[in-house]
Amino acid sequence: MKNQTQPAKSARSRGTVDPKMLELLVCPLTYGPLKFDAEKDELISARAKLAYPVRDGIPIMLVSEARQLPEED
């Protein structure tokens, strides 16, 4: 048996969301479409002006966890 000195890598990696899951997800506030921002690991709802975090490849679809996006002029 090998000695495992390095921690096991997560099956989910940063910066990815399953494309099929993204097709099914909608904003829980507006029921509108979401766009994935890989750089910030967030799902963006343009209608609600909210950014939902994605942690370990899992979208956190709670309005209370979402970040308010700045208003555009």
N, C-alpha and C positions, 0 to 999 in steps of 0.2 A: 504494500500500500504506500502511496505517496503521501508525504507530509504537505498539507496545504498551508503555506505561509501567507499567501495572498488571499484577501477576502473574495468571495465569489462575486462575479459580476452580475448585475441585475439583468433580467431578461428584457426589461424595458430600458431604453436609453434616452438620454436627454435630447430634446429637439425633435421628437417623433410622436406622431399620433396616427393610429391606424386609419387610413383613408376611408375605409368602409364605415368605421365608427363615426368619423367626421361627417359623412353624408347623412347619418341618422340624427345627429345631435342638433338641437336648436336652442336658442336662448330661452331659459325658463321664464323670463320676464315678458318678452315680446313674441316668443315663438318664431322669431326670425332666424335667418341663416347665420352661421358663424364662420369666421376666417381664422386659420391657424397662423400665428406669428411664431415661427421657429426660433427667432433670435431671442425673444423674451419668454418663450415657453408659455404662451397664453392663447386662448380662444377669444377672438374679438367679436363683439356684437355691436355693429355700427348703429343700429336702431336704438339700443339702450345706452350706448356710449359706455359700455362696460368691457373689462378684460378679465376673463375667467382663467385662473391659474391651471397649469398642467403640471402635476407632480408625479415623477417616475412613470410618465406616459399615461397617467390617469387624469382626465379632466375633472376638476372640482366645480360642479355646476350648481353652486350655491350663490345666490345674490349677495349674501353676507360675506362671502369670501372674495368677491369680485372687486377689482380695482376700477375706480371711476376714471374714465378717459377725459383728457382736457377738451374743452369746447373749441371748435374750429371757428375762426372768424370768416 
